[in-house]
Amino acid sequence: MRSGLLRLLGRSLLMTTVCAVAACSSGPGHTQRPASAGASGPVQVPGCSTQVAAGSGLSERQPALVSVPGSPTGVAASPDGRWAFAALSQNGYGGDPRLAVLAVRTVASGRRLALVRVIKLPPPLTAAWGMSVSPDGRLLLVAGGSGTAVLSLPKVVSGAADPVLGVLSDGGPAAFEAAPSSNGHYAFVTDEDSGDLYVFNLALALQRGFDASGVRIGAVPLASGAVGIATSPDGTLIYVTTYGQAGPYGRLWVIDAARAERAAGRGAVVASTAAGCQPVRVALSDDGRVAWVTALQSNAVLAFDTATLRQHRPGALRAVVHVGSEPVGLVVVNGGSTVLATDSDRGLVAPSSGLANVSVISTEAALARRPALLGVLPAGSFPRELSYDSADNTILMSNFGSATVQMFGVPAVGGAQGT
């Protein structure tokens, strides 16, 4: 995240001290009480914590690694798996937003990443944070600052002089993540500072121009710290995390996509629930039945039953898996049997533990309330985002602190490295 979360640092440090002394209370009715193996009864929402789970190291092949000229956040791959992209900013507050274009090459020792070119992103972008590829594989969306750049993916990879098609400008100060609708007609953008989910008619922008009337549909007001976003497999629902103020006030929101596209505002909200201490990312299982969330200051990954959540019934929280320090990035792989989360160890709420890793979680074990942390894979400094490349079954990861992009094979559930 950017300056919004950094501004909470002072209060977060105080909360961390309180948590360490007072067993991490997260407010009335939300005490941190991890479920034991095979436990019955409701799972409790975790509070703030400085305790981490140190998983054992998993074996892996030598990952591909490339240095990039800036601090990468969002990463994505082209549909054919031949290209990778990284959104670059120059420091923790953004600045000089750019897109790194990387070639994915196969050599005798495995895969290799090579920096091919860097594309400067236009104003009003003041940073480059989240990134996504349209369902048809032809557009690349990069959010940062006061806008979201829309680029032609074919032009990006060919090196054309004009790959930026336009900018979706919402007027908000801190666009963070962008996601297209399932049909590619709309774009949804979280704004960290305003706490809104902005909605754009992307098809109209491409047809009539990005400044055309009706392109900016409106906003769905949520809460401060709106960052993570995921759409359901059928495209009908949008899931958003807001980390809120310092402490255990983060929430997971469910939004009706069709209502949001009709400018329903807050009326598009279907449900929301407490999601631990500063939840920052959300990813869905392949069937959309489980929403996985990284709670940064709980040092945990949470699992929610989406049907229960939408129906406002108790018991939506199905599992809490304690992982390493300050988890951020999140991806579901292996047909939904495995979740990966980056242990950013960014030192935001406590001194760095020196354990920046990728936690590997068994979803079956987690949902059965058994020990679910299979182990960890190595990462660079401040591993931030994860993206799955289905073309060759690999994971892309941005190491924000060490200015590198990493690629590695998807680990099998048993811990052995995949191809």
C-alpha positions as CSV (number, residue, x, y, z in Angstrom):
1,M,0.0,0.0,0.0
2,R,1.0,3.6,-0.3
3,S,0.9,6.7,2.0
4,G,-2.6,6.0,3.4
5,L,-1.3,3.0,5.4
6,L,2.0,4.7,6.2
7,R,0.0,7.5,7.9
8,L,-1.4,4.9,10.3
9,L,2.1,3.9,11.4
10,G,2.2,5.8,14.6
11,R,-1.1,4.6,15.7
12,S,-0.3,1.1,14.5
13,L,2.9,1.0,16.6
14,L,0.8,1.9,19.6
15,M,-1.7,-0.8,18.8
16,T,1.2,-3.3,18.3
17,T,2.5,-2.6,21.8
18,V,-1.0,-2.9,23.3
19,C,-1.5,-6.2,21.5
20,A,1.8,-7.6,22.7
21,V,0.8,-6.9,26.3
22,A,-3.0,-7.5,26.2
23,A,-3.4,-10.7,24.1
24,C,-4.4,-8.7,21.0
25,S,-8.0,-7.7,21.6
26,S,-9.6,-6.7,18.3
27,G,-12.7,-5.0,19.8
28,P,-15.9,-6.3,21.3
29,G,-16.8,-9.8,20.1
30,H,-13.7,-10.3,18.0
31,T,-11.1,-11.7,20.3
32,Q,-8.1,-13.5,18.8
33,R,-8.6,-17.2,19.7
34,P,-7.2,-19.4,17.0
35,A,-9.2,-22.6,16.4
36,S,-7.5,-25.8,17.4
37,A,-7.3,-28.8,15.1
38,G,-10.7,-30.3,14.6
39,A,-12.3,-27.6,16.9
40,S,-16.0,-27.0,16.7
41,G,-18.0,-23.8,17.1
42,P,-17.5,-20.5,15.3
43,V,-14.0,-19.3,14.2
44,Q,-13.1,-16.1,15.9
45,V,-11.9,-13.1,13.9
46,P,-8.2,-12.5,14.7
47,G,-7.0,-9.3,16.2
48,C,-3.7,-7.5,15.9
49,S,-0.6,-9.5,16.6
50,T,3.2,-9.4,16.4
51,Q,3.4,-13.2,16.6
52,V,4.4,-15.0,13.4
53,A,4.3,-18.6,12.2
54,A,7.7,-19.7,10.9
55,G,7.0,-22.4,8.3
56,S,9.7,-24.9,7.2
57,G,11.5,-24.2,3.9
58,L,10.2,-26.0,0.9
59,S,12.4,-27.3,-1.9
60,E,12.2,-25.5,-5.3
61,R,14.0,-25.1,-8.5
62,Q,16.1,-22.0,-9.0
63,P,13.5,-19.2,-9.6
64,A,13.9,-16.8,-12.5
65,L,14.8,-13.3,-11.2
66,V,15.2,-10.0,-12.9
67,S,16.0,-6.5,-11.6
68,V,13.7,-3.7,-12.7
69,P,14.2,0.1,-12.6
70,G,11.9,0.9,-9.8
71,S,9.8,-0.7,-7.0
72,P,7.4,-3.2,-8.5
73,T,3.9,-3.8,-7.1
74,G,1.4,-5.3,-9.6
75,V,2.5,-8.1,-11.8
76,A,0.7,-10.0,-14.6
77,A,1.4,-12.3,-17.5
78,S,0.2,-12.2,-21.1
79,P,-2.3,-15.0,-22.0
80,D,0.3,-16.9,-24.0
81,G,2.8,-16.9,-21.1
82,R,5.5,-15.3,-23.3
83,W,5.4,-11.9,-21.6
84,A,5.3,-10.6,-18.0
85,F,4.6,-7.0,-16.8
86,A,5.3,-5.1,-13.6
87,A,3.9,-1.8,-12.4
88,L,6.8,0.4,-11.1
89,S,7.0,3.3,-8.8
90,Q,10.1,5.0,-7.4
91,N,9.4,5.0,-3.7
92,G,6.8,4.1,-1.1
93,Y,4.8,7.1,-2.0
94,G,4.8,6.6,-5.7
95,G,6.4,8.8,-8.3
96,D,7.5,8.3,-11.9
97,P,4.9,5.6,-12.7
98,R,6.1,3.1,-15.3
99,L,5.4,-0.3,-16.7
100,A,8.2,-2.9,-17.1
101,V,7.8,-5.3,-20.0
102,L,9.6,-8.6,-19.5
103,A,10.2,-11.4,-21.9
104,V,9.7,-15.0,-20.6
105,R,12.3,-17.2,-22.2
106,T,12.9,-20.9,-21.8
107,V,16.6,-21.9,-21.4
108,A,18.3,-25.2,-20.6
109,S,18.2,-24.5,-16.8
110,G,14.5,-23.5,-16.9
111,R,12.8,-20.2,-17.4
112,R,14.4,-16.8,-17.5
113,L,13.0,-13.2,-17.3
114,A,14.5,-10.5,-19.4
115,L,13.7,-6.7,-19.2
116,V,12.8,-5.6,-22.7
117,R,11.5,-2.1,-22.3
118,V,10.0,0.4,-19.8
119,I,6.9,2.4,-20.7
120,K,6.2,5.7,-19.0
121,L,2.7,6.1,-17.8
122,P,0.9,9.5,-18.3
123,P,-0.7,11.9,-15.8
124,P,-2.9,11.9,-13.8
125,L,-1.1,8.7,-12.6
126,T,1.3,9.6,-9.9
127,A,2.2,6.0,-9.1
128,A,1.8,2.5,-10.5
129,W,0.3,0.0,-8.1
130,G,-2.3,-2.6,-9.0
131,M,-2.5,-4.2,-12.4
132,S,-4.9,-6.6,-14.3
133,V,-5.4,-8.1,-17.8
134,S,-8.8,-7.9,-19.5
135,P,-10.7,-11.2,-20.0
136,D,-10.0,-11.1,-23.8
137,G,-6.3,-10.6,-23.1
138,R,-6.1,-7.4,-25.1
139,L,-6.0,-4.7,-22.4
140,L,-3.8,-4.0,-19.5
141,L,-5.1,-1.9,-16.6
142,V,-2.6,-0.1,-14.3
143,A,-3.9,1.9,-11.3
144,G,-2.1,4.5,-9.4
145,G,-2.7,8.0,-7.9
146,S,-5.6,9.8,-9.6
147,G,-6.1,7.5,-12.5
148,T,-6.0,4.1,-14.1
149,A,-4.1,3.7,-17.4
150,V,-5.6,1.5,-20.1
151,L,-3.0,0.0,-22.4
152,S,-3.2,-2.1,-25.6
153,L,-1.5,-5.3,-24.6
154,P,-0.5,-6.2,-28.3
155,K,1.1,-2.7,-28.6
156,V,2.9,-3.1,-25.3
157,V,4.5,-6.4,-26.4
158,S,5.3,-5.2,-29.9
159,G,7.0,-2.0,-28.8
160,A,4.5,0.3,-30.5
161,A,5.0,4.0,-29.8
162,D,1.5,4.6,-28.5
163,P,0.4,1.7,-26.2
164,V,-1.6,3.9,-23.8
165,L,-5.2,4.1,-25.1
166,G,-6.3,6.5,-22.3
167,V,-6.8,7.1,-18.6
168,L,-9.8,6.4,-16.5
169,S,-9.8,9.4,-14.1
170,D,-12.0,9.2,-11.0
171,G,-10.9,12.4,-9.2
172,G,-9.8,10.4,-6.2
173,P,-6.3,10.7,-4.8
174,A,-5.2,7.1,-4.5
175,A,-6.4,4.5,-7.0
176,F,-4.8,1.3,-6.0
177,E,-6.2,-1.8,-7.7
178,A,-8.2,-2.2,-10.9
179,A,-10.3,-5.1,-12.2
180,P,-12.3,-5.4,-15.4
181,S,-15.8,-6.9,-15.4
182,S,-16.1,-10.5,-16.7
183,N,-17.4,-9.3,-20.1
184,G,-14.7,-6.5,-20.2
185,H,-17.3,-3.7,-20.6
186,Y,-16.7,-2.2,-17.2
187,A,-13.7,-1.4,-14.9
188,F,-13.7,-1.3,-11.1
189,V,-11.0,0.7,-9.2
190,T,-10.4,0.8,-5.5
191,D,-9.3,4.1,-4.0
192,E,-7.2,3.7,-0.8
193,D,-7.7,7.2,0.6
194,S,-11.3,8.0,-0.3
195,G,-12.5,4.4,0.6
196,D,-14.6,4.2,-2.6
197,L,-14.9,1.7,-5.3
198,Y,-15.1,3.6,-8.6
199,V,-17.0,2.3,-11.6
200,F,-16.2,3.0,-15.2
201,N,-17.8,2.1,-18.6
202,L,-14.7,0.8,-20.2
203,A,-16.4,-0.1,-23.5
204,L,-17.8,3.4,-23.8
205,A,-14.3,4.9,-23.2
206,L,-12.8,2.8,-25.9
207,Q,-15.6,3.6,-28.3
208,R,-16.1,7.4,-27.7
209,G,-13.1,8.5,-25.8
210,F,-12.0,8.4,-22.2
211,D,-13.4,11.9,-21.5
212,A,-16.9,11.1,-22.9
213,S,-20.0,11.6,-20.9
214,G,-21.0,8.4,-19.1
215,V,-17.5,6.9,-18.9
216,R,-17.3,7.6,-15.1
217,I,-20.4,5.9,-13.8
218,G,-19.9,6.7,-10.1
219,A,-18.6,5.4,-6.8
220,V,-19.6,2.8,-4.2
221,P,-18.7,4.3,-0.8
222,L,-17.1,1.7,1.5
223,A,-14.6,2.6,4.1
224,S,-11.1,4.0,4.3
225,G,-8.2,1.9,3.0
226,A,-10.0,0.3,0.0
227,V,-7.3,-1.7,-1.7
228,G,-7.9,-5.4,-2.5
229,I,-10.4,-6.4,-5.2
230,A,-11.6,-9.7,-6.8
231,T,-14.5,-10.6,-9.0
232,S,-16.6,-13.7,-8.7
233,P,-16.1,-16.4,-11.4
234,D,-19.6,-15.6,-12.9
235,G,-18.9,-11.8,-12.8
236,T,-21.9,-11.0,-10.7
237,L,-20.1,-10.0,-7.5
238,I,-17.1,-7.9,-6.5
239,Y,-15.2,-8.5,-3.3
240,V,-13.2,-5.6,-1.8
241,T,-11.0,-5.3,1.4
242,T,-10.8,-2.1,3.4
243,Y,-8.2,-1.9,6.1
244,G,-9.9,1.0,8.0
245,Q,-8.2,2.8,10.8
246,A,-5.3,1.5,12.9
247,G,-6.2,-1.7,14.6
248,P,-8.9,-4.4,14.0
249,Y,-11.4,-2.4,12.0
250,G,-10.8,-3.9,8.6
251,R,-13.7,-5.4,6.6
252,L,-14.5,-7.6,3.6
253,W,-17.2,-6.2,1.4
254,V,-19.5,-7.9,-1.2
255,I,-20.8,-5.7,-4.0
256,D,-23.4,-6.5,-6.6
257,A,-21.7,-5.8,-10.0
258,A,-24.9,-5.0,-11.9
259,R,-26.1,-2.5,-9.3
260,A,-22.7,-0.8,-9.3
261,E,-22.8,-0.6,-13.1
262,R,-26.2,1.2,-12.8
263,A,-24.7,3.8,-10.4
264,A,-26.5,2.4,-7.3
265,G,-23.8,3.8,-5.0
266,R,-24.0,2.3,-1.5
267,G,-27.1,0.5,-2.6
268,A,-24.8,-1.9,-4.5
269,V,-23.4,-3.3,-1.3
270,V,-24.7,-6.8,-0.6
271,A,-22.9,-7.5,2.7
272,S,-19.7,-6.8,4.7
273,T,-18.0,-8.5,7.6
274,A,-15.1,-8.0,10.0
275,A,-11.9,-9.3,8.4
276,G,-9.2,-9.0,11.0
277,C,-6.5,-6.4,11.6
278,Q,-5.9,-4.5,8.3
279,P,-7.1,-6.9,5.6
280,V,-5.4,-5.9,2.3
281,R,-6.0,-8.5,-0.4
282,V,-8.7,-10.9,-1.4
283,A,-8.7,-13.9,-3.8
284,L,-11.5,-16.3,-4.6
285,S,-11.5,-20.1,-5.0
286,D,-12.1,-21.3,-8.5
287,D,-15.8,-21.9,-7.8
288,G,-16.2,-18.7,-5.9
289,R,-17.4,-20.4,-2.7
290,V,-14.5,-19.3,-0.6
291,A,-12.9,-15.8,-0.3
292,W,-9.4,-15.8,1.0
293,V,-8.1,-12.6,2.7
294,T,-4.6,-11.5,3.9
295,A,-4.9,-9.6,7.2
296,L,-1.6,-7.8,7.4
297,Q,-1.5,-6.9,11.1
298,S,-3.0,-10.2,12.2
299,N,-0.2,-12.1,10.4
300,A,-2.9,-14.4,9.1
301,V,-4.8,-15.6,6.1
302,L,-8.6,-15.8,6.6
303,A,-11.2,-17.9,4.7
304,F,-14.8,-16.8,4.3
305,D,-17.8,-18.9,3.0
306,T,-19.2,-16.5,0.4
307,A,-22.7,-17.8,0.4
308,T,-23.0,-17.5,4.2
309,L,-21.5,-14.0,4.0
310,R,-24.0,-12.9,1.3
311,Q,-26.9,-14.3,3.3
312,H,-25.9,-12.4,6.5
313,R,-25.8,-15.6,8.4
314,P,-23.3,-16.2,11.3
315,G,-20.3,-18.4,10.7
316,A,-19.0,-16.9,7.4
317,L,-15.5,-17.0,8.7
318,R,-14.4,-20.6,8.1
319,A,-10.6,-20.6,8.9
320,V,-7.7,-18.5,10.2
321,V,-4.3,-19.6,9.2
322,H,-1.4,-17.9,11.0
323,V,1.5,-17.2,8.6
324,G,4.7,-15.0,8.6
325,S,5.1,-11.3,9.1
326,E,2.6,-8.9,7.5
327,P,1.1,-11.0,4.6
328,V,0.0,-9.0,1.6
329,G,-0.1,-10.7,-1.8
330,L,-2.4,-13.6,-2.4
331,V,-3.2,-16.2,-5.1
332,V,-5.2,-19.4,-5.2
333,V,-3.6,-22.2,-7.3
334,N,-3.6,-26.0,-7.9
335,G,-7.3,-26.0,-8.7
336,G,-8.1,-24.3,-5.4
337,S,-6.2,-26.7,-3.2
338,T,-3.4,-24.3,-2.4
339,V,-3.2,-20.7,-1.4
340,L,0.0,-18.7,-1.5
341,A,0.6,-15.5,0.5
342,T,3.6,-13.1,0.5
343,D,5.0,-12.6,4.0
344,S,6.0,-9.0,3.3
345,D,8.0,-8.5,6.5
346,R,8.0,-4.8,5.6
347,G,8.6,-3.6,9.1
348,L,5.5,-1.4,9.1
349,V,4.3,-2.4,12.6
350,A,7.3,-4.1,14.1
351,P,11.0,-4.4,13.2
352,S,11.7,-6.7,10.3
353,S,12.1,-10.3,11.3
354,G,14.2,-11.2,8.4
355,L,11.7,-13.8,7.3
356,A,10.3,-12.5,4.0
357,N,8.8,-15.6,2.4
358,V,5.9,-17.0,0.5
359,S,3.6,-19.0,2.8
360,V,2.1,-22.1,1.2
361,I,-1.3,-23.2,2.6
362,S,-3.4,-26.3,2.1
363,T,-7.0,-25.1,1.7
364,E,-8.4,-28.5,2.6
365,A,-6.6,-28.5,5.9
366,A,-7.5,-24.9,6.6
367,L,-11.2,-25.4,6.1
368,A,-11.1,-28.6,8.2
369,R,-9.3,-26.6,11.0
370,R,-6.2,-28.6,10.8
371,P,-2.7,-27.3,10.7
372,A,-2.5,-25.9,7.2
373,L,0.8,-24.1,6.7
374,L,2.7,-26.5,4.5
375,G,5.9,-24.4,4.5
376,V,7.5,-21.4,2.9
377,L,9.3,-20.5,-0.3
378,P,12.1,-17.8,-0.3
379,A,11.4,-14.3,-1.5
380,G,13.3,-11.0,-1.9
381,S,12.8,-7.9,0.2
382,F,9.2,-6.9,0.8
383,P,7.5,-9.5,-1.5
384,R,4.3,-7.7,-2.4
385,E,2.1,-9.2,-5.1
386,L,1.5,-12.6,-6.7
387,S,0.0,-13.5,-10.1
388,Y,-0.7,-16.9,-11.6
389,D,0.5,-17.5,-15.2
390,S,-1.8,-20.3,-16.3
391,A,0.0,-20.7,-19.7
392,D,3.0,-22.4,-18.0
393,N,1.8,-23.0,-14.4
394,T,4.1,-20.5,-12.8
395,I,3.8,-17.7,-10.3
396,L,5.0,-14.1,-10.8
397,M,6.0,-12.2,-7.7
398,S,7.1,-8.5,-7.2
399,N,9.8,-7.9,-4.6
400,F,9.1,-4.2,-3.8
401,G,12.0,-3.7,-1.5
402,S,14.7,-5.3,-3.7
403,A,13.3,-4.0,-7.0
404,T,13.1,-7.5,-8.6
405,V,10.5,-9.6,-10.3
406,Q,10.6,-13.3,-9.5
407,M,9.1,-16.3,-11.3
408,F,8.8,-19.8,-9.8
409,G,6.8,-23.0,-10.4
410,V,3.5,-23.6,-8.6
411,P,4.2,-25.8,-5.5
412,A,2.3,-29.0,-5.2
413,V,0.1,-29.5,-2.1
414,G,2.5,-31.9,-0.5
415,G,5.3,-29.2,-0.7
416,A,7.2,-30.6,-3.7
417,Q,7.8,-28.1,-6.4
418,G,5.6,-28.2,-9.5
419,T,6.9,-27.9,-13.0
